[in-house]
């Protein structure tokens, strides 16, 4: 009888050990693969959502004074209207002057949904190459903002003649 118990234990060890080890080691890999597939479907849905609501793209603006006279707000407001983003504040300032050239800086604060703010930012980068965005800062305060809106503060620079 002891002989059969030993054979049963060896057979159980040969059969169950690979199953237990395989399940414990491959479970993390299988979960990672499921997460990867889920992220891929989310990316596809995001691309479809972005393509459903295109922003009108006019010809890029070159060599125009935009920061000093506030025309930048006029150009950005077109994209803001399509993306449900509002312009909260615009403050231009002269930083430096040398000869005929002037360096202007502006702080532009936009408010809206995060995804819509990023779409507006992409619009600015693609269609207004004469201004350079030096810093971007996002702010969110749960106490003040009930609509889950985020504020994006852009620091913009432009050299004007």
C-alpha positions in Angstrom: 0.0 0.0 0.0 2.9 2.4 0.8 4.2 1.7 -2.7 0.9 3.0 -4.2 0.8 6.1 -2.0 4.3 7.1 -3.2 3.3 6.6 -6.8 0.1 8.7 -6.2 2.1 11.5 -4.6 4.7 11.5 -7.5 1.9 11.5 -10.1 0.1 14.3 -8.3 3.3 16.2 -8.1 4.0 15.7 -11.8 0.5 16.8 -12.8 -0.4 19.5 -10.3 3.0 21.3 -9.9 3.1 22.6 -13.6 -0.5 23.6 -13.4 0.0 25.6 -10.2 3.2 27.2 -11.3 1.8 28.0 -14.7 -1.3 29.6 -13.2 0.7 31.7 -10.7 3.3 32.9 -13.2 1.1 33.4 -16.3 -1.8 35.1 -14.4 0.1 38.4 -14.3 1.1 38.1 -18.0 -2.5 37.4 -19.0 -3.8 40.3 -16.9 -1.2 42.6 -18.5 -2.3 41.4 -22.0 -6.0 42.2 -21.1 -5.0 45.6 -19.8 -3.1 46.2 -23.1 -6.1 45.3 -25.2 -8.3 47.5 -23.1 -6.0 50.5 -23.5 -5.9 49.9 -27.3 -9.7 50.0 -27.5 -9.7 53.2 -25.4 -7.2 54.8 -27.8 -9.3 53.9 -30.8 -12.4 55.3 -29.2 -10.5 58.5 -28.4 -9.3 58.8 -32.0 -12.8 58.4 -33.2 -14.2 61.0 -30.8 -11.5 63.4 -31.9 -12.3 62.9 -35.5 -16.0 63.4 -35.1 -15.7 67.0 -34.0 -13.0 68.6 -36.2 -11.8 72.1 -35.5 -11.8 74.5 -38.5 -8.2 75.1 -39.5 -7.5 78.3 -41.4 -4.2 79.1 -43.1 -1.4 79.6 -40.6 -0.7 83.2 -39.5 2.8 84.4 -40.2 4.7 87.7 -39.4 1.8 89.6 -37.8 1.8 91.4 -34.5 -0.6 89.3 -32.4 0.4 89.7 -28.8 0.6 93.5 -28.4 -2.7 94.3 -30.0 -4.7 91.4 -28.7 -5.4 89.9 -32.0 -4.2 86.6 -30.6 -7.3 86.3 -28.5 -9.4 86.9 -31.6 -7.7 84.0 -33.4 -7.8 81.6 -30.4 -11.5 82.4 -29.7 -12.4 80.7 -33.0 -11.0 77.4 -31.7 -12.4 78.1 -28.2 -16.0 78.4 -29.5 -15.8 75.0 -31.2 -14.3 73.3 -28.2 -16.4 74.8 -25.4 -13.4 76.7 -23.9 -13.7 80.2 -22.5 -11.0 82.9 -22.4 -10.8 84.1 -18.8 -7.9 86.5 -18.9 -5.4 88.0 -21.3 -2.5 90.2 -20.1 0.1 91.4 -22.7 3.3 93.1 -21.5 6.4 94.5 -23.2 9.5 92.6 -21.9 12.4 94.1 -24.0 13.1 96.4 -26.9 16.2 96.6 -29.1 16.2 98.7 -32.3 13.0 98.0 -34.3 12.3 94.7 -32.4 10.1 94.3 -29.4 9.7 91.2 -27.2 6.2 90.9 -26.0 4.9 88.4 -23.5 1.3 87.5 -22.6 -0.5 85.4 -20.0 -3.6 83.8 -21.5 -5.9 81.8 -19.1 -8.4 79.5 -20.7 -11.1 77.5 -18.9 -12.8 74.3 -20.0 -12.6 70.5 -20.1 -9.1 69.1 -20.2 -9.4 67.4 -23.6 -10.9 70.5 -25.1 -8.1 72.6 -23.7 -5.5 70.3 -25.3 -7.4 70.5 -28.6 -7.3 74.3 -28.4 -3.5 74.2 -27.6 -2.9 72.0 -30.6 -4.8 74.5 -32.7 -2.6 77.3 -31.5 0.6 75.4 -32.1 -0.4 74.3 -35.6 -2.0 77.5 -36.9 -0.2 80.4 -35.1 3.5 79.7 -35.6 4.6 83.3 -35.1 4.0 83.1 -31.3 5.8 80.7 -29.0 4.3 79.1 -26.0 6.9 79.1 -23.3 5.0 77.6 -20.3 1.8 75.8 -19.7 0.2 75.4 -16.3 -3.0 73.5 -15.4 -5.0 74.3 -12.3 -8.0 72.5 -10.8 -9.7 73.5 -7.6 -12.6 71.2 -6.5 -13.9 73.8 -4.1 -14.2 76.6 -6.6 -15.1 74.6 -9.7 -18.3 72.6 -9.7 -18.4 71.8 -13.4 -15.0 69.9 -13.4 -13.4 72.6 -15.5 -9.7 73.0 -15.6 -7.8 76.3 -16.1 -4.9 76.3 -18.5 -2.5 79.2 -18.1 -0.3 79.8 -21.2 2.7 82.0 -21.2 3.2 83.3 -24.8 6.1 85.2 -26.3 6.4 87.0 -29.7 9.1 89.2 -31.2 7.4 92.0 -33.1 8.8 94.6 -35.5 
